[in-house]
């Protein structure tokens, strides 16, 4: 699975949310600085070339839908991040968030309970 650029990822999140959308629908959902319609259309076509979306053609217009599930992308992205930034160690990742105070003791206890219940 090819990594997405930040803009492609932003657009992909909109397509996942809408489940099927024309470029104008995606444009309407983008918050903040909206890209030009043609720029957005190019980004969506790039997503198609990378295998993330496909489309149904209605004349000259295309309605896009996701081919890659959000969960699949998240798993791939997280695996790469853990490999690249935490030496492929989930312990290092959790330690990082604990040191940065991004995760509480209660949340860590919840994680431990999840792990113990899975066994």
N, CA, C and O atoms as a printed pandas DataFrame, in Angstrom:
     atom_number atom_name residue_name chain_id  residue_number  x_coord  y_coord  z_coord
0              1         N          UNK        A               1    0.854   -1.175    0.000
1              2        CA          UNK        A               1    0.000    0.000    0.000
2              3         C          UNK        A               1    0.904    1.245    0.000
3              4         O          UNK        A               1    1.739    1.424    0.887
4              5         N          UNK        A               2    0.719    2.075   -0.992
5              6        CA          UNK        A               2    1.536    3.280   -1.141
6              7         C          UNK        A               2    1.112    4.354   -0.133
7              8         O          UNK        A               2   -0.078    4.588    0.081
8              9         N          UNK        A               3    2.108    5.000    0.478
9             10        CA          UNK        A               3    1.825    6.053    1.464
10            11         C          UNK        A               3    1.154    7.232    0.774
11            12         O          UNK        A               3    1.468    7.569   -0.367
12            13         N          UNK        A               4    0.225    7.850    1.494
13            14        CA          UNK        A               4   -0.472    9.015    0.969
14            15         C          UNK        A               4    0.207   10.295    1.433
15            16         O          UNK        A               4    0.810   10.338    2.505
16            17         N          UNK        A               5    0.102   11.338    0.613
17            18        CA          UNK        A               5    0.559   12.654    1.042
18            19         C          UNK        A               5   -0.463   13.184    2.057
19            20         O          UNK        A               5   -1.550   12.623    2.192
20            21         N          UNK        A               6   -0.118   14.252    2.763
21            22        CA          UNK        A               6   -1.048   14.833    3.740
22            23         C          UNK        A               6   -2.368   15.229    3.087
23            24         O          UNK        A               6   -3.434   14.967    3.643
24            25         N          UNK        A               7   -2.307   15.857    1.914
25            26        CA          UNK        A               7   -3.525   16.282    1.207
26            27         C          UNK        A               7   -4.341   15.077    0.757
27            28         O          UNK        A               7   -5.565   15.070    0.889
28            29         N          UNK        A               8   -3.670   14.059    0.226
29            30        CA          UNK        A               8   -4.372   12.854   -0.195
30            31         C          UNK        A               8   -5.066   12.195    0.996
31            32         O          UNK        A               8   -6.201   11.731    0.892
32            33         N          UNK        A               9   -4.364   12.165    2.123
33            34        CA          UNK        A               9   -4.938   11.568    3.331
34            35         C          UNK        A               9   -6.162   12.359    3.798
35            36         O          UNK        A               9   -7.170   11.774    4.193
36            37         N          UNK        A              10   -6.071   13.680    3.750
37            38        CA          UNK        A              10   -7.206   14.534    4.130
38            39         C          UNK        A              10   -8.419   14.233    3.245
39            40         O          UNK        A              10   -9.539   14.104    3.740
40            41         N          UNK        A              11   -8.191   14.123    1.949
41            42        CA          UNK        A              11   -9.264   13.832    1.003
42            43         C          UNK        A              11   -9.806   12.419    1.238
43            44         O          UNK        A              11  -11.014   12.193    1.172
44            45         N          UNK        A              12   -8.918   11.486    1.507
45            46        CA          UNK        A              12   -9.333   10.108    1.745
46            47         C          UNK        A              12  -10.236   10.021    2.967
47            48         O          UNK        A              12  -11.206    9.263    2.965
48            49         N          UNK        A              13   -9.930   10.788    4.013
49            50        CA          UNK        A              13  -10.785   10.793    5.207
50            51         C          UNK        A              13  -12.201   11.265    4.859
51            52         O          UNK        A              13  -13.181   10.749    5.397
52            53         N          UNK        A              14  -12.302   12.234    3.971
53            54        CA          UNK        A              14  -13.623   12.716    3.545
54            55         C          UNK        A              14  -14.352   11.617    2.766
55            56         O          UNK        A              14  -15.543   11.391    2.975
56            57         N          UNK        A              15  -13.644   10.945    1.880
57            58        CA          UNK        A              15  -14.274    9.882    1.086
58            59         C          UNK        A              15  -14.700    8.724    1.989
59            60         O          UNK        A              15  -15.774    8.155    1.793
60            61         N          UNK        A              16  -13.873    8.369    2.974
61            62        CA          UNK        A              16  -14.277    7.326    3.929
62            63         C          UNK        A              16  -15.552    7.747    4.660
63            64         O          UNK        A              16  -16.460    6.940    4.861
64            65         N          UNK        A              17  -15.607    9.010    5.051
65            66        CA          UNK        A              17  -16.762    9.521    5.794
66            67         C          UNK        A              17  -18.027    9.479    4.925
67            68         O          UNK        A              17  -19.080    9.028    5.375
68            69         N          UNK        A              18  -17.913    9.949    3.686
69            70        CA          UNK        A              18  -19.078   10.032    2.804
70            71         C          UNK        A              18  -19.450    8.683    2.175
71            72         O          UNK        A              18  -20.600    8.465    1.793
72            73         N          UNK        A              19  -18.479    7.794    2.075
73            74        CA          UNK        A              19  -18.619    6.455    1.484
74            75         C          UNK        A              19  -18.739    6.449   -0.038
75            76         O          UNK        A              19  -18.258    5.519   -0.685
76            77         N          UNK        A              20  -19.365    7.457   -0.616
77            78        CA          UNK        A              20  -19.348    7.652   -2.075
78            79         C          UNK        A              20  -19.578    9.129   -2.307
79            80         O          UNK        A              20  -20.427    9.750   -1.667
80            81         N          UNK        A              21  -18.803    9.692   -3.243
81            82        CA          UNK        A              21  -18.869   11.143   -3.399
82            83         C          UNK        A              21  -18.340   11.588   -4.750
83            84         O          UNK        A              21  -17.411   11.003   -5.307
84            85         N          UNK        A              22  -18.963   12.642   -5.258
85            86        CA          UNK        A              22  -18.431   13.349   -6.411
86            87         C          UNK        A              22  -17.402   14.342   -5.883
87            88         O          UNK        A              22  -17.399   14.637   -4.688
88            89         N          UNK        A              23  -16.535   14.861   -6.736
89            90        CA          UNK        A              23  -15.507   15.811   -6.307
90            91         C          UNK        A              23  -16.144   17.013   -5.600
91            92         O          UNK        A              23  -15.608   17.500   -4.605
92            93         N          UNK        A              24  -17.278   17.488   -6.106
93            94        CA          UNK        A              24  -17.946   18.642   -5.476
94            95         C          UNK        A              24  -18.381   18.321   -4.047
95            96         O          UNK        A              24  -18.375   19.204   -3.190
96            97         N          UNK        A              25  -18.760   17.068   -3.781
97            98        CA          UNK        A              25  -19.143   16.654   -2.427
98            99         C          UNK        A              25  -17.937   16.684   -1.491
99           100         O          UNK        A              25  -18.032   17.120   -0.344
100          101         N          UNK        A              26  -16.805   16.214   -2.003
101          102        CA          UNK        A              26  -15.565   16.229   -1.215
102          103         C          UNK        A              26  -15.183   17.666   -0.921
103          104         O          UNK        A              26  -14.839   17.997    0.214
104          105         N          UNK        A              27  -15.240   18.520   -1.922
105          106        CA          UNK        A              27  -14.901   19.936   -1.761
106          107         C          UNK        A              27  -15.757   20.585   -0.672
107          108         O          UNK        A              27  -15.254   21.367    0.135
108          109         N          UNK        A              28  -17.031   20.262   -0.652
109          110        CA          UNK        A              28  -17.950   20.846    0.336
110          111         C          UNK        A              28  -17.603   20.423    1.763
111          112         O          UNK        A              28  -17.901   21.149    2.712
112          113         N          UNK        A              29  -16.981   19.266    1.922
113          114        CA          UNK        A              29  -16.648   18.740    3.256
114          115         C          UNK        A              29  -15.310   19.246    3.798
115          116         O          UNK        A              29  -15.058   19.161    5.000
116          117         N          UNK        A              30  -14.461   19.766    2.932
117          118        CA          UNK        A              30  -13.123   20.194    3.366
118          119         C          UNK        A              30  -13.235   21.465    4.191
119          120         O          UNK        A              30  -13.847   22.449    3.773
120          121         N          UNK        A              31  -12.632   21.422    5.365
121          122        CA          UNK        A              31  -12.643   22.573    6.279
122          123         C          UNK        A              31  -11.431   23.463    5.991
123          124         O          UNK        A              31  -10.425   22.989    5.463
124          125         N          UNK        A              32  -11.522   24.712    6.326
125          126        CA          UNK        A              32  -10.390   25.633    6.174
126          127         C          UNK        A              32  -10.143   25.996    4.723
127          128         O          UNK        A              32  -11.073   26.233    3.952
128          129         N          UNK        A              33   -8.854   26.034    4.366
129          130        CA          UNK        A              33   -8.468   26.414    3.004
130          131         C          UNK        A              33   -8.905   25.336    2.017
131          132         O          UNK        A              33   -8.383   24.221    2.020
132          133         N          UNK        A              34   -9.858   25.685    1.185
133          134        CA          UNK        A              34  -10.347   24.738    0.189
134          135         C          UNK        A              34   -9.477   24.810   -1.061
135          136         O          UNK        A              34   -9.180   25.897   -1.557
136          137         N          UNK        A              35   -9.072   23.651   -1.565
137          138        CA          UNK        A              35   -8.306   23.665   -2.812
138          139         C          UNK        A              35   -9.215   24.033   -3.976
139          140         O          UNK        A              35  -10.438   23.945   -3.869
140          141         N          UNK        A              36   -8.623   24.440   -5.072
141          142        CA          UNK        A              36   -9.378   24.687   -6.301
142          143         C          UNK        A              36   -9.973   23.353   -6.754
143          144         O          UNK        A              36   -9.377   22.300   -6.528
144          145         N          UNK        A              37  -11.124   23.393   -7.381
145          146        CA          UNK        A              37  -11.819   22.181   -7.843
146          147         C          UNK        A              37  -10.888   21.294   -8.676
147          148         O          UNK        A              37  -10.834   20.084   -8.458
148          149         N          UNK        A              38  -10.155   21.885   -9.626
149          150        CA          UNK        A              38   -9.269   21.096  -10.491
150          151         C          UNK        A              38   -8.142   20.438   -9.704
151          152         O          UNK        A              38   -7.746   19.311  -10.002
152          153         N          UNK        A              39   -7.629   21.141   -8.704
153          154        CA          UNK        A              39   -6.577   20.578   -7.849
154          155         C          UNK        A              39   -7.128   19.375   -7.094
155          156         O          UNK        A              39   -6.488   18.325   -7.026
156          157         N          UNK        A              40   -8.315   19.537   -6.531
157          158        CA          UNK        A              40   -8.943   18.441   -5.794
158          159         C          UNK        A              40   -9.221   17.258   -6.713
159          160         O          UNK        A              40   -9.027   16.106   -6.328
160          161         N          UNK        A              41   -9.672   17.545   -7.918
161          162        CA          UNK        A              41   -9.936   16.491   -8.894
162          163         C          UNK        A              41   -8.656   15.699   -9.190
163          164         O          UNK        A              41   -8.696   14.476   -9.321
164          165         N          UNK        A              42   -7.540   16.390   -9.292
165          166        CA          UNK        A              42   -6.241   15.736   -9.523
166          167         C          UNK        A              42   -5.867   14.853   -8.338
167          168         O          UNK        A              42   -5.382   13.737   -8.522
168          169         N          UNK        A              43   -6.091   15.348   -7.122
169          170        CA          UNK        A              43   -5.785   14.568   -5.915
170          171         C          UNK        A              43   -6.618   13.282   -5.900
171          172         O          UNK        A              43   -6.102   12.210   -5.584
172          173         N          UNK        A              44   -7.892   13.391   -6.237
173          174        CA          UNK        A              44   -8.773   12.214   -6.246
174          175         C          UNK        A              44   -8.322   11.222   -7.315
175          176         O          UNK        A              44   -8.335   10.013   -7.085
176          177         N          UNK        A              45   -7.926   11.726   -8.481
177          178        CA          UNK        A              45   -7.412   10.829   -9.529
178          179         C          UNK        A              45   -6.132   10.134   -9.075
179          180         O          UNK        A              45   -5.912    8.966   -9.397
180          181         N          UNK        A              46   -5.280   10.851   -8.324
181          182        CA          UNK        A              46   -4.064   10.232   -7.769
182          183         C          UNK        A              46   -4.426    9.103   -6.807
183          184         O          UNK        A              46   -3.783    8.054   -6.790
184          185         N          UNK        A              47   -5.471    9.337   -6.005
185          186        CA          UNK        A              47   -5.931    8.291   -5.087
186          187         C          UNK        A              47   -6.409    7.064   -5.862
187          188         O          UNK        A              47   -6.212    5.927   -5.434
188          189         N          UNK        A              48   -7.034    7.312   -6.997
189          190        CA          UNK        A              48   -7.477    6.207   -7.843
190          191         C          UNK        A              48   -6.273    5.443   -8.398
191          192         O          UNK        A              48   -6.248    4.212   -8.375
192          193         N          UNK        A              49   -5.275    6.180   -8.896
193          194        CA          UNK        A              49   -4.069    5.545   -9.447
194          195         C          UNK        A              49   -3.332    4.727   -8.397
195          196         O          UNK        A              49   -2.743    3.692   -8.710
196          197         N          UNK        A              50   -3.365    5.194   -7.139
197          198        CA          UNK        A              50   -2.697    4.482   -6.047
198          199         C          UNK        A              50   -3.530    3.315   -5.528
199          200         O          UNK        A              50   -3.073    2.559   -4.670
200          201         N          UNK        A              51   -4.756    3.162   -6.047
201          202        CA          UNK        A              51   -5.596    2.032   -5.671
202          203         C          UNK        A              51   -6.430    2.234   -4.414
203          204         O          UNK        A              51   -6.935    1.264   -3.849
204          205         N          UNK        A              52   -6.580    3.467   -3.972
205          206        CA          UNK        A              52   -7.357    3.748   -2.762
206          207         C          UNK        A              52   -8.838    3.949   -3.044
207          208         O          UNK        A              52   -9.680    3.643   -2.200
208          209         N          UNK        A              53   -9.159    4.459   -4.221
209          210        CA          UNK        A              53  -10.558    4.685   -4.588
210          211         C          UNK        A              53  -10.813    4.157   -5.991
211          212         O          UNK        A              53   -9.892    3.970   -6.787
212          213         N          UNK        A              54  -12.079    3.924   -6.267
213          214        CA          UNK        A              54  -12.526    3.607   -7.616
214          215         C          UNK        A              54  -13.746    4.486   -7.870
215          216         O          UNK        A              54  -14.094    5.318   -7.032
216          217         N          UNK        A              55  -14.385    4.311   -8.998
217          218        CA          UNK        A              55  -15.516    5.187   -9.286
218          219         C          UNK        A              55  -16.557    4.512  -10.157
219          220         O          UNK        A              55  -16.296    3.524  -10.843
220          221         N          UNK        A              56  -17.744    5.087  -10.101
221          222        CA          UNK        A              56  -18.821    4.772  -11.029
222          223         C          UNK        A              56  -18.939    5.983  -11.937
223          224         O          UNK        A              56  -18.994    7.117  -11.462
224          225         N          UNK        A              57  -18.979    5.747  -13.237
225          226        CA          UNK        A              57  -19.086    6.854  -14.191
226          227         C          UNK        A              57  -20.548    7.137  -14.502
227          228         O          UNK        A              57  -21.343    6.234  -14.767
228          229         N          UNK        A              58  -20.869    8.413  -14.460
229          230        CA          UNK        A              58  -22.198    8.894  -14.867
230          231         C          UNK        A              58  -21.948    9.936  -15.937
231          232         O          UNK        A              58  -21.793   11.119  -15.636
232          233         N          UNK        A              59  -21.908    9.503  -17.173
233          234        CA          UNK        A              59  -21.522   10.406  -18.244
234          235         C          UNK        A              59  -20.058   10.787  -18.045
235          236         O          UNK        A              59  -19.190    9.921  -17.935
236          237         N          UNK        A              60  -19.796   12.090  -17.999
237          238        CA          UNK        A              60  -18.417   12.564  -17.793
238          239         C          UNK        A              60  -18.069   12.735  -16.315
239          240         O          UNK        A              60  -16.924   13.035  -15.976
240          241         N          UNK        A              61  -19.049   12.544  -15.441
241          242        CA          UNK        A              61  -18.792   12.707  -14.005
242          243         C          UNK        A              61  -18.524   11.362  -13.357
243          244         O          UNK        A              61  -19.055   10.333  -13.775
244          245         N          UNK        A              62  -17.691   11.390  -12.331
245          246        CA          UNK        A              62  -17.350   10.171  -11.616
246          247         C          UNK        A              62  -17.748   10.301  -10.153
247          248         O          UNK        A              62  -17.485   11.317   -9.509
248          249         N          UNK        A              63  -18.388    9.250   -9.640
249          250        CA          UNK        A              63  -18.684    9.180   -8.214
250          251         C          UNK        A              63  -17.679    8.199   -7.616
251          252         O          UNK        A              63  -17.648    7.022   -7.976
252          253         N          UNK        A              64  -16.859    8.705   -6.698
253          254        CA          UNK        A              64  -15.770    7.917   -6.127
254          255         C          UNK        A              64  -16.209    7.216   -4.852
255          256         O          UNK        A              64  -17.068    7.702   -4.117
256          257         N          UNK        A              65  -15.602    6.067   -4.606
257          258        CA          UNK        A              65  -15.844    5.328   -3.373
258          259         C          UNK        A              65  -14.532    4.656   -2.944
259          260         O          UNK        A              65  -13.689    4.338   -3.783
260          261         N          UNK        A              66  -14.367    4.442   -1.630
261          262        CA          UNK        A              66  -13.108    3.861   -1.145
262          263         C          UNK        A              66  -12.984    2.385   -1.510
263          264         O          UNK        A              66  -13.958    1.634   -1.464
264          265         N          UNK        A              67  -11.783    1.991   -1.866
265          266        CA          UNK        A              67  -11.467    0.590   -2.118
266          267         C          UNK        A              67  -10.707    0.051   -0.903
267          268         O          UNK        A              67  -10.880   -1.103   -0.509
268          269         N          UNK        A              68   -9.871    0.898   -0.321
269          270        CA          UNK        A              68   -9.118    0.545    0.881
270          271         C          UNK        A              68   -9.930    1.012    2.084
271          272         O          UNK        A              68  -10.362    2.163    2.146
272          273         N          UNK        A              69  -10.129    0.110    3.034
273          274        CA          UNK        A              69  -10.879    0.462    4.244
274          275         C          UNK        A              69   -9.996    1.316    5.160
275          276         O          UNK        A              69   -8.774    1.177    5.188
276          277         N          UNK        A              70  -10.649    2.191    5.897
277          278        CA          UNK        A              70   -9.942    3.070    6.832
278          279         C          UNK        A              70   -9.125    2.245    7.833
279          280         O          UNK        A              70   -7.999    2.611    8.172
280          281         N          UNK        A              71   -9.690    1.142    8.297
281          282        CA          UNK        A              71   -9.003    0.287    9.270
282          283         C          UNK        A              71   -7.721   -0.307    8.685
283          284         O          UNK        A              71   -6.708   -0.416    9.375
284          285         N          UNK        A              72   -7.777   -0.692    7.399
285          286        CA          UNK        A              72   -6.585   -1.242    6.735
286          287         C          UNK        A              72   -5.481   -0.186    6.670
287          288         O          UNK        A              72   -4.317   -0.461    6.961
288          289         N          UNK        A              73   -5.876    1.026    6.281
289          290        CA          UNK        A              73   -4.897    2.106    6.172
290          291         C          UNK        A              73   -4.321    2.437    7.545
291          292         O          UNK        A              73   -3.111    2.616    7.681
292          293         N          UNK        A              74   -5.183    2.522    8.571
293          294        CA          UNK        A              74   -4.732    2.846    9.924
294          295         C          UNK        A              74   -3.713    1.808   10.400
295          296         O          UNK        A              74   -2.676    2.157   10.963
296          297         N          UNK        A              75   -4.021    0.532   10.166
297          298        CA          UNK        A              75   -3.114   -0.541   10.592
298          299         C          UNK        A              75   -1.755   -0.401    9.909
299          300         O          UNK        A              75   -0.712   -0.496   10.556
300          301         N          UNK        A              76   -1.779   -0.174    8.596
301          302        CA          UNK        A              76   -0.538   -0.005    7.832
302          303         C          UNK        A              76    0.239    1.212    8.334
303          304         O          UNK        A              76    1.448    1.140    8.554
304          305         N          UNK        A              77   -0.467    2.328    8.512
305          306        CA          UNK        A              77    0.158    3.576    8.960
306          307         C          UNK        A              77    0.770    3.403   10.353
307          308         O          UNK        A              77    1.897    3.834   10.597
308          309         N          UNK        A              78    0.028    2.773   11.258
309          310        CA          UNK        A              78    0.523    2.582   12.623
310          311         C          UNK        A              78    1.735    1.656   12.633
311          312         O          UNK        A              78    2.709    1.913   13.341
312          313         N          UNK        A              79    1.678    0.591   11.855
313          314        CA          UNK        A              79    2.821   -0.330   11.791
314          315         C          UNK        A              79    4.068    0.392   11.295
315          316         O          UNK        A              79    5.159    0.185   11.828
316          317         N          UNK        A              80    3.913    1.243   10.271
317          318        CA          UNK        A              80    5.060    1.999    9.750
318          319         C          UNK        A              80    5.573    2.988   10.781
319          320         O          UNK        A              80    6.783    3.123   10.964
320          321         N          UNK        A              81    4.655    3.687   11.464
321          322        CA          UNK        A              81    5.055    4.676   12.469
322          323         C          UNK        A              81    5.791    4.003   13.617
323          324         O          UNK        A              81    6.814    4.508   14.080
324          325         N          UNK        A              82    5.282    2.872   14.079
325          326        CA          UNK        A              82    5.928    2.160   15.188
326          327         C          UNK        A              82    7.298    1.658   14.754
327          328         O          UNK        A              82    8.257    1.709   15.523
328          329         N          UNK        A              83    7.386    1.179   13.531
329          330        CA          UNK        A              83    8.673    0.718   13.005
330          331         C          UNK        A              83    9.657    1.878   12.870
331          332         O          UNK        A              83   10.810    1.771   13.289
332          333         N          UNK        A              84    9.194    3.002   12.278
333          334        CA          UNK        A              84   10.079    4.139   12.009
334          335         C          UNK        A              84   10.471    4.939   13.245
335          336         O          UNK        A              84   11.607    5.401   13.346
336          337         N          UNK        A              85    9.540    5.109   14.191
337          338        CA          UNK        A              85    9.779    6.027   15.303
338          339         C          UNK        A              85    9.981    5.359   16.656
339          340         O          UNK        A              85   10.491    5.988   17.583
340          341         N          UNK        A              86    9.588    4.094   16.783
341          342        CA          UNK        A              86    9.674    3.440   18.086
342          343         C          UNK        A              86   10.441    2.126   18.022
343          344         O          UNK        A              86   10.248    1.244   18.859
344          345         N          UNK        A              87   11.312    2.002   17.023
345          346        CA          UNK        A              87   12.168    0.829   16.883
346          347         C          UNK        A              87   11.356   -0.466   16.898
347          348         O          UNK        A              87   11.769   -1.473   17.475
348          349         N          UNK        A              88   10.194   -0.413   16.251
349          350        CA          UNK        A              88    9.285   -1.552   16.124
350          351         C          UNK        A              88    8.852   -2.113   17.479
351          352         O          UNK        A              88    8.626   -3.315   17.622
352          353         N          UNK        A              89    8.740   -1.213   18.485
353          354        CA          UNK        A              89    8.378   -1.635   19.834
354          355         C          UNK        A              89    7.136   -0.891   20.309
355          356         O          UNK        A              89    7.129    0.335   20.427
356          357         N          UNK        A              90    6.083   -1.666   20.579
357          358        CA          UNK        A              90    4.855   -1.064   21.109
358          359         C          UNK        A              90    5.107   -0.528   22.521
359          360         O          UNK        A              90    4.511    0.469   22.929
360          361         N          UNK        A              91    5.987   -1.194   23.256
361          362        CA          UNK        A              91    6.346   -0.729   24.602
362          363         C          UNK        A              91    6.971    0.662   24.518
363          364         O          UNK        A              91    6.638    1.544   25.309
364          365         N          UNK        A              92    7.872    0.856   23.562
365          366        CA          UNK        A              92    8.482    2.179   23.381
366          367         C          UNK        A              92    7.430    3.230   23.031
367          368         O          UNK        A              92    7.505    4.370   23.489
368          369         N          UNK        A              93    6.449    2.839   22.216
369          370        CA          UNK        A              93    5.405    3.774   21.829
370          371         C          UNK        A              93    4.563    4.171   23.041
371          372         O          UNK        A              93    4.323    5.358   23.264
372          373         N          UNK        A              94    4.120    3.204   23.813
373          374        CA          UNK        A              94    3.295    3.498   24.987
374          375         C          UNK        A              94    4.107    4.310   26.004
375          376         O          UNK        A              94    3.576    5.231   26.625
376          377         N          UNK        A              95    5.380    3.974   26.173
377          378        CA          UNK        A              95    6.253    4.732   27.093
378          379         C          UNK        A              95    6.362    6.184   26.652
379          380         O          UNK        A              95    6.325    7.094   27.481
380          381         N          UNK        A              96    6.495    6.398   25.365
381          382        CA          UNK        A              96    6.575    7.754   24.829
382          383         C          UNK        A              96    5.337    8.558   25.221
383          384         O          UNK        A              96    5.447    9.676   25.724
384          385         N          UNK        A              97    4.161    7.981   24.987
385          386        CA          UNK        A              97    2.921    8.691   25.307
386          387         C          UNK        A              97    2.763    8.901   26.812
387          388         O          UNK        A              97    2.219    9.917   27.243
388          389         N          UNK        A              98    3.234    7.949   27.605
389          390        CA          UNK        A              98    3.168    8.104   29.064
390          391         C          UNK        A              98    4.084    9.242   29.518
391          392         O          UNK        A              98    3.692   10.069   30.342
392          393         N          UNK        A              99    5.300    9.281   28.977
393          394        CA          UNK        A              99    6.252   10.348   29.338
394          395         C          UNK        A              99    5.755   11.719   28.900
395          396         O          UNK        A              99    5.985   12.716   29.585
396          397         N          UNK        A             100    5.082   11.767   27.771
397          398        CA          UNK        A             100    4.546   13.028   27.250
398          399         C          UNK        A             100    3.227   13.403   27.924
399          400         O          UNK        A             100    2.627   14.432   27.616
400          401         N          UNK        A             101    2.788   12.545   28.851
401          402        CA          UNK        A             101    1.525   12.741   29.571
402          403         C          UNK        A             101    0.328   12.816   28.615
403          404         O          UNK        A             101   -0.616   13.575   28.835
404          405         N          UNK        A             102    0.390   12.023   27.566
405          406        CA          UNK        A             102   -0.704   11.942   26.591
406          407         C          UNK        A             102   -1.633   10.774   26.914
407          408         O          UNK        A             102   -2.682   10.617   26.289
408          409         N          UNK        A             103   -1.244    9.958   27.892
409          410        CA          UNK        A             103   -2.053    8.814   28.294
410          411         C          UNK        A             103   -2.044    8.748   29.818
411          412         O          UNK        A             103   -1.004    8.918   30.454
412          413         N          UNK        A             104   -3.206    8.501   30.387
413          414        CA          UNK        A             104   -3.332    8.497   31.844
414          415         C          UNK        A             104   -3.126    7.090   32.411
415          416         O          UNK        A             104   -3.117    6.106   31.672
416          417         N          UNK        A             105   -2.962    7.013   33.718
417          418        CA          UNK        A             105   -2.824    5.731   34.399
418          419         C          UNK        A             105   -4.088    4.900   34.181
419          420         O          UNK        A             105   -4.019    3.693   33.946
420          421         N          UNK        A             106   -5.250    5.569   34.262
421          422        CA          UNK        A             106   -6.523    4.859   34.046
422          423         C          UNK        A             106   -6.587    4.262   32.638
423          424         O          UNK        A             106   -7.035    3.130   32.459
424          425         N          UNK        A             107   -6.139    5.026   31.646
425          426        CA          UNK        A             107   -6.145    4.516   30.272
426          427         C          UNK        A             107   -5.186    3.335   30.131
427          428         O          UNK        A             107   -5.479    2.371   29.425
428          429         N          UNK        A             108   -4.035    3.415   30.809
429          430        CA          UNK        A             108   -3.083    2.299   30.774
430          431         C          UNK        A             108   -3.693    1.061   31.425
431          432         O          UNK        A             108   -3.513   -0.054   30.935
432          433         N          UNK        A             109   -4.413    1.255   32.526
433          434        CA          UNK        A             109   -5.094    0.123   33.180
434          435         C          UNK        A             109   -6.133   -0.489   32.244
435          436         O          UNK        A             109   -6.283   -1.710   32.190
436          437         N          UNK        A             110   -6.849    0.361   31.509
437          438        CA          UNK        A             110   -7.831   -0.131   30.540
438          439         C          UNK        A             110   -7.153   -0.966   29.457
439          440         O          UNK        A             110   -7.672   -2.003   29.044
440          441         N          UNK        A             111   -5.990   -0.507   29.002
441          442        CA          UNK        A             111   -5.233   -1.235   27.970
442          443         C          UNK        A             111   -4.797   -2.594   28.512
443          444         O          UNK        A             111   -4.911   -3.606   27.820
444          445         N          UNK        A             112   -4.297   -2.619   29.749
445          446        CA          UNK        A             112   -3.871   -3.886   30.376
446          447         C          UNK        A             112   -5.061   -4.839   30.476
447          448         O          UNK        A             112   -4.936   -6.030   30.190
448          449         N          UNK        A             113   -6.229   -4.301   30.889
449          450        CA          UNK        A             113   -7.433   -5.139   30.998
450          451         C          UNK        A             113   -7.815   -5.714   29.632
451          452         O          UNK        A             113   -8.202   -6.878   29.531
452          453         N          UNK        A             114   -7.706   -4.896   28.584
453          454        CA          UNK        A             114   -7.999   -5.396   27.233
454          455         C          UNK        A             114   -7.077   -6.551   26.858
455          456         O          UNK        A             114   -7.517   -7.554   26.297
456          457         N          UNK        A             115   -5.799   -6.397   27.174
457          458        CA          UNK        A             115   -4.816   -7.424   26.843
458          459         C          UNK        A             115   -5.104   -8.702   27.645
459          460         O          UNK        A             115   -5.069   -9.807   27.104
460          461         N          UNK        A             116   -5.387   -8.533   28.937
461          462        CA          UNK        A             116   -5.651   -9.705   29.775
462          463         C          UNK        A             116   -6.934  -10.418   29.359
463          464         O          UNK        A             116   -6.997  -11.647   29.406
464          465         N          UNK        A             117   -7.937   -9.680   28.961
465          466        CA          UNK        A             117   -9.201  -10.296   28.542
466          467         C          UNK        A             117   -9.074  -11.016   27.203
467          468         O          UNK        A             117   -9.859  -11.915   26.904
468          469         N          UNK        A             118   -8.094  -10.627   26.404
469          470        CA          UNK        A             118   -7.896  -11.236   25.099
470          471         C          UNK        A             118   -7.231  -12.623   25.206
471          472         O          UNK        A             118   -7.362  -13.464   24.316
472          473         N          UNK        A             119   -6.524  -12.830   26.307
473          474        CA          UNK        A             119   -5.786  -14.094   26.478
474          475         C          UNK        A             119   -6.708  -15.253   26.765
475          476         O          UNK        A             119   -6.247  -16.381   26.934
